Amino acid sequence: MRHWADPIRPLSERNPTMNEIELLREWDADAPPLTDTARARARFRLYQAMRAPATTPTTGRALGRRPLLRIAVACAAAAAVTATVVVAQNTGENAPRTQTVSATTVLWGAAAEARRTEKPLAPRDDQFIYTKEVIELKPVSGGHVKRYVDESWSSVDGSKKSYVSELGYKQWVPPFRKGESTWPPREWSKLEQLPLDPARLTITLREAGTKPDFGRKTRADEWPQIQFFLAGLLRDSVLPKGLRSAAFEALAAVPGVEVLPDRTEFNGHTAIGVRYVGPRGTPWEKGGRVLLFDAKTYQYLGLRERTTMKLTTKVYDQSQYIVADGVVDRVLQRP
């Protein structure tokens, strides 16, 4: 049985009278069909092979908001990519090499990478989600970069006090009051009830906790809210198995998104940035937070946005990324 890594001889070394179409028809004809996961991974690897450079044989923030609510929807303005753009690569040659990047490539690649690396965790409602996040504020006009390391312990079901840090400001957050909750849900039992099919996940989030109508077509004015909820769901560092991948694939179907035309460096990686640009009159009409993915593996790295500090009116480029996470039994315990 032939595998993806098996070499394929150039046409010059084959019988020139052989019909290439017949070869394709016969290749692995008796093999069982690929699973959806394997197909997504194969599509991603094929794209990676296609985008590899050619070689020759001789060259070889505002405090005061409820932090738990912020945590649930912190990526509100970030989303997916449906447009296709041409990105210049610095290959060391006089003429730049270009490549095509699309929403399907980036986000389905991110989904495949999430499946490969996801942790088999299942926290109880009485436990806490621990996160350690780095936030860097770089003044747009130049100057000293402020760096914060925030550690937070968030109650899994909101029934216990949480201890959170935001830009170095630490505080206790009281349990949810009766009838108070967030959307997307934070309780593990409710997260497990969300569908893993991307299309059904989109509709379920669209309905914001009410009974989903899977037969109703999504209206154009509902997409901003959908991407808001999907991005908020992805902000959680710990999710049930398969849910993160489903969310990435659901984001790939959201209209009104774009790939940023240039690559950037982010936490030691060459990254591709994507962002949601909403209709005129919405908070996202000029674009918002940028999700950043590794340019080779499409692993999600973190986010970057432009922010203004209210007290100083100074404008910063804010970058943030998670360096550690896990499930613990009590506040101040680390995994």
C-alpha positions as CSV (number, residue, x, y, z in Angstrom):
1,M,0.0,0.0,0.0
2,R,1.4,3.4,-1.0
3,H,1.7,6.1,1.6
4,W,1.9,9.9,1.3
5,A,5.6,9.9,1.8
6,D,6.4,7.4,-0.9
7,P,8.5,9.0,-3.7
8,I,6.9,9.4,-7.1
9,R,9.2,9.2,-10.1
10,P,9.4,12.2,-12.5
11,L,7.6,11.7,-15.9
12,S,11.0,11.5,-17.7
13,E,11.7,8.2,-15.9
14,R,8.4,6.6,-16.8
15,N,7.0,5.0,-19.9
16,P,6.0,8.0,-22.0
17,T,3.1,6.1,-23.5
18,M,1.5,5.3,-20.1
19,N,-1.8,7.1,-19.4
20,E,-1.4,9.1,-16.2
21,I,-5.1,9.2,-15.6
22,E,-5.2,5.4,-15.5
23,L,-2.4,5.5,-13.0
24,L,-4.4,7.7,-10.7
25,R,-7.5,5.5,-11.0
26,E,-5.5,2.4,-10.1
27,W,-3.5,3.9,-7.3
28,D,-4.7,2.5,-4.0
29,A,-8.0,1.5,-5.6
30,D,-8.6,-1.3,-3.0
31,A,-7.8,0.9,0.0
32,P,-10.5,1.7,2.5
33,P,-11.8,5.3,2.5
34,L,-10.0,7.8,4.7
35,T,-11.7,9.0,7.9
36,D,-12.6,12.7,8.2
37,T,-9.6,13.3,10.5
38,A,-7.2,11.5,8.2
39,R,-8.5,13.3,5.2
40,A,-8.1,16.7,6.9
41,R,-4.6,15.9,7.9
42,A,-3.7,14.6,4.4
43,R,-5.1,17.7,2.8
44,F,-3.0,19.8,5.2
45,R,0.2,17.8,4.5
46,L,-0.4,17.9,0.8
47,Y,-0.7,21.7,0.9
48,Q,2.5,21.8,3.0
49,A,4.3,19.8,0.3
50,M,3.0,22.1,-2.4
51,R,4.1,25.2,-0.7
52,A,7.7,24.0,0.0
53,P,10.3,26.0,-1.9
54,A,11.7,24.4,-5.0
55,T,15.3,23.0,-4.9
56,T,17.7,21.7,-7.5
57,P,20.0,18.6,-7.2
58,T,23.1,20.9,-6.9
59,T,21.8,23.4,-4.3
60,G,20.3,21.7,-2.2
61,R,-7.0,47.4,28.6
62,A,-10.0,49.0,31.0
63,L,-10.2,47.3,34.4
64,G,-13.5,47.1,36.2
65,R,-15.3,44.7,33.8
66,R,-16.2,41.3,35.2
67,P,-13.0,39.3,34.5
68,L,-14.8,36.0,33.9
69,L,-17.0,37.5,31.3
70,R,-13.9,39.0,29.6
71,I,-12.2,35.6,29.7
72,A,-15.2,34.0,28.0
73,V,-15.3,36.4,25.1
74,A,-11.8,38.0,24.9
75,C,-11.4,37.0,21.3
76,A,-14.6,38.7,20.2
77,A,-13.3,40.4,17.1
78,A,-11.1,37.7,15.9
79,A,-12.3,35.1,13.4
80,A,-11.5,33.1,10.3
81,V,-10.5,33.5,6.7
82,T,-12.6,32.9,3.6
83,A,-10.7,35.2,1.2
84,T,-7.6,34.1,-0.6
85,V,-4.6,36.3,-0.7
86,V,-1.1,36.2,-2.1
87,V,1.7,36.3,0.5
88,A,5.3,37.2,-0.4
89,Q,8.0,35.0,0.9
90,N,11.6,36.1,1.5
91,T,13.6,33.3,-0.2
92,G,16.9,35.1,-0.4
93,E,16.5,35.5,-4.2
94,N,16.1,38.7,-6.2
95,A,12.5,38.0,-7.0
96,P,10.1,37.1,-4.1
97,R,8.3,33.8,-4.2
98,T,4.5,34.0,-3.7
99,Q,2.0,31.5,-2.4
100,T,-1.8,31.3,-2.0
101,V,-3.3,31.1,1.5
102,S,-7.0,30.6,2.2
103,A,-9.4,30.2,5.1
104,T,-9.7,26.5,4.5
105,T,-6.0,26.0,4.5
106,V,-5.3,27.9,7.7
107,L,-8.2,26.9,9.8
108,W,-8.6,23.3,8.7
109,G,-4.8,23.0,9.3
110,A,-5.3,24.5,12.7
111,A,-8.1,22.0,13.4
112,A,-5.9,19.0,12.4
113,E,-3.1,20.3,14.6
114,A,-5.6,20.8,17.5
115,R,-6.7,17.1,17.2
116,R,-3.1,16.0,17.2
117,T,-2.1,18.0,20.3
118,E,-5.3,18.2,22.4
119,K,-5.2,17.1,26.0
120,P,-7.5,14.3,27.2
121,L,-8.9,16.3,30.2
122,A,-12.3,16.2,31.8
123,P,-12.5,18.6,34.8
124,R,-15.2,18.3,37.4
125,D,-17.5,21.2,38.1
126,D,-15.8,21.7,41.5
127,Q,-12.4,22.2,40.1
128,F,-10.6,25.1,38.5
129,I,-9.0,25.9,35.1
130,Y,-5.5,27.3,35.6
131,T,-4.0,29.5,32.9
132,K,-0.7,31.4,32.7
133,E,-0.8,34.1,30.1
134,V,1.8,36.6,28.9
135,I,0.6,40.0,27.7
136,E,2.9,42.5,26.1
137,L,2.1,46.2,25.5
138,K,4.2,47.9,22.9
139,P,3.6,51.7,22.4
140,V,2.7,52.4,18.8
141,S,4.8,55.6,19.0
142,G,7.8,53.8,20.4
143,G,9.1,53.3,23.8
144,H,9.4,50.7,26.6
145,V,7.5,47.4,26.2
146,K,5.4,46.5,29.2
147,R,5.2,42.8,30.0
148,Y,2.7,41.1,32.3
149,V,2.5,37.5,33.4
150,D,-1.1,36.8,34.5
151,E,-2.0,33.6,36.4
152,S,-5.7,32.8,36.9
153,W,-7.8,30.1,38.5
154,S,-11.4,30.1,37.1
155,S,-14.1,28.0,38.6
156,V,-15.2,25.3,36.1
157,D,-18.9,25.8,36.8
158,G,-18.9,29.3,38.3
159,S,-20.1,28.0,41.7
160,K,-16.8,28.9,43.5
161,K,-14.8,32.1,43.9
162,S,-12.3,32.5,41.1
163,Y,-8.9,34.3,41.4
164,V,-7.9,36.1,38.2
165,S,-5.2,38.4,37.0
166,E,-5.5,41.0,34.2
167,L,-2.5,43.1,33.2
168,G,-1.1,42.4,36.6
169,Y,-4.2,43.4,38.5
170,K,-5.3,40.5,40.8
171,Q,-8.7,40.1,42.2
172,W,-11.2,37.6,43.6
173,V,-14.3,37.1,41.5
174,P,-17.5,36.0,43.3
175,P,-19.5,32.9,42.2
176,F,-22.2,33.4,39.7
177,R,-25.5,34.6,41.2
178,K,-28.7,32.6,40.6
179,G,-29.6,32.9,36.9
180,E,-26.2,34.4,35.9
181,S,-24.1,32.6,33.3
182,T,-22.0,33.2,30.2
183,W,-22.4,32.3,26.6
184,P,-20.7,30.3,25.3
185,P,-21.1,28.2,28.4
186,R,-18.2,27.6,30.8
187,E,-19.6,24.6,32.7
188,W,-17.9,21.5,31.5
189,S,-21.2,19.6,31.5
190,K,-22.7,22.2,29.1
191,L,-19.6,22.3,26.9
192,E,-19.8,18.6,26.4
193,Q,-23.3,19.0,25.1
194,L,-22.2,21.3,22.3
195,P,-22.2,19.5,18.9
196,L,-18.9,18.5,17.2
197,D,-20.3,19.0,13.7
198,P,-19.1,22.4,12.6
199,A,-22.4,23.4,11.0
200,R,-24.5,22.3,13.9
201,L,-22.1,24.0,16.3
202,T,-22.5,27.3,14.4
203,I,-26.3,27.1,14.7
204,T,-26.2,26.1,18.4
205,L,-24.0,29.0,19.3
206,R,-26.2,31.3,17.1
207,E,-29.2,30.5,19.2
208,A,-27.4,31.6,22.5
209,G,-28.8,28.9,24.7
210,T,-32.3,28.5,23.2
211,K,-33.4,25.4,21.3
212,P,-31.5,25.4,18.0
213,D,-33.4,25.5,14.8
214,F,-31.1,23.4,12.5
215,G,-33.5,23.9,9.5
216,R,-33.3,27.7,9.5
217,K,-30.7,29.4,7.3
218,T,-28.4,31.9,9.0
219,R,-29.2,35.5,8.2
220,A,-26.4,37.9,7.1
221,D,-26.8,40.1,10.2
222,E,-26.3,37.1,12.5
223,W,-22.7,36.3,11.4
224,P,-21.0,39.0,13.5
225,Q,-22.6,37.5,16.6
226,I,-21.7,33.9,15.5
227,Q,-18.0,34.7,15.0
228,F,-18.1,36.5,18.4
229,F,-19.3,33.3,20.1
230,L,-17.0,31.0,18.2
231,A,-13.9,33.1,19.0
232,G,-15.1,33.3,22.7
233,L,-15.3,29.5,22.8
234,L,-11.8,29.2,21.4
235,R,-10.5,31.5,24.1
236,D,-10.9,28.8,26.7
237,S,-7.7,26.9,27.2
238,V,-9.3,23.6,28.1
239,L,-12.2,22.2,26.0
240,P,-13.8,18.7,25.5
241,K,-12.2,16.5,23.0
242,G,-12.9,17.5,19.4
243,L,-14.6,20.8,20.3
244,R,-11.7,23.1,19.5
245,S,-11.2,21.5,16.1
246,A,-14.9,21.8,15.4
247,A,-14.8,25.5,16.3
248,F,-11.8,26.2,13.9
249,E,-13.7,24.4,11.1
250,A,-16.9,26.4,11.9
251,L,-14.9,29.7,11.7
252,A,-13.7,28.7,8.3
253,A,-17.3,29.0,7.0
254,V,-17.9,32.5,8.5
255,P,-18.1,35.2,5.8
256,G,-16.5,38.6,6.2
257,V,-13.0,37.5,7.2
258,E,-9.5,38.1,5.8
259,V,-5.9,37.0,5.9
260,L,-3.4,39.8,6.7
261,P,-1.2,40.2,3.7
262,D,2.1,40.1,5.5
263,R,3.7,37.5,7.9
264,T,4.8,38.6,11.3
265,E,7.0,37.3,14.1
266,F,5.2,36.1,17.2
267,N,6.7,34.5,20.3
268,G,9.6,33.0,18.2
269,H,7.4,31.9,15.4
270,T,6.8,33.1,11.8
271,A,3.0,33.6,12.0
272,I,0.1,34.1,9.7
273,G,-2.5,36.5,11.0
274,V,-6.3,36.4,10.3
275,R,-9.1,38.7,11.5
276,Y,-12.8,39.2,11.1
277,V,-14.0,42.4,9.3
278,G,-17.7,43.0,9.9
279,P,-20.4,44.9,8.0
280,R,-20.5,48.7,8.2
281,G,-22.0,49.9,11.5
282,T,-20.8,46.9,13.5
283,P,-17.9,47.1,16.1
284,W,-15.8,45.0,13.6
285,E,-16.2,47.2,10.5
286,K,-12.5,48.1,10.6
287,G,-11.3,44.8,11.7
288,G,-10.3,43.8,15.2
289,R,-8.2,41.3,17.1
290,V,-5.9,39.2,15.0
291,L,-5.5,35.5,15.5
292,L,-2.0,34.3,14.9
293,F,-1.1,30.8,13.6
294,D,2.3,29.2,13.0
295,A,3.1,29.6,9.3
296,K,4.3,26.0,8.9
297,T,2.1,23.9,11.2
298,Y,-0.9,26.3,11.6
299,Q,-0.8,25.7,15.4
300,Y,-2.7,28.5,17.1
301,L,-0.2,30.8,18.8
302,G,-2.1,33.7,20.4
303,L,-3.6,37.1,19.4
304,R,-2.6,40.6,18.8
305,E,-4.7,43.8,18.8
306,R,-4.4,47.6,19.0
307,T,-5.7,49.0,22.3
308,T,-5.9,52.4,24.0
309,M,-5.5,52.8,27.7
310,K,-8.3,54.9,29.0
311,L,-6.4,56.7,31.7
312,T,-3.5,57.7,29.5
313,T,-5.1,57.6,26.0
314,K,-1.9,56.0,24.8
315,V,-2.2,53.5,22.0
316,Y,-0.5,50.1,22.3
317,D,0.0,47.0,20.2
318,Q,-1.1,44.3,22.6
319,S,0.1,40.7,22.2
320,Q,-1.0,37.8,24.4
321,Y,-0.4,34.1,24.5
322,I,-0.9,31.2,26.9
323,V,2.2,29.5,28.2
324,A,0.7,27.0,30.6
325,D,-2.8,25.6,31.5
326,G,-4.4,22.7,33.2
327,V,-7.0,21.5,35.7
328,V,-6.4,21.9,39.5
329,D,-8.4,21.2,42.7
330,R,-7.9,24.6,44.4
331,V,-6.9,28.2,43.8
332,L,-3.1,28.9,43.8
333,Q,-2.4,25.2,42.9
334,R,-0.5,24.7,39.7
335,P,-0.6,21.7,37.4
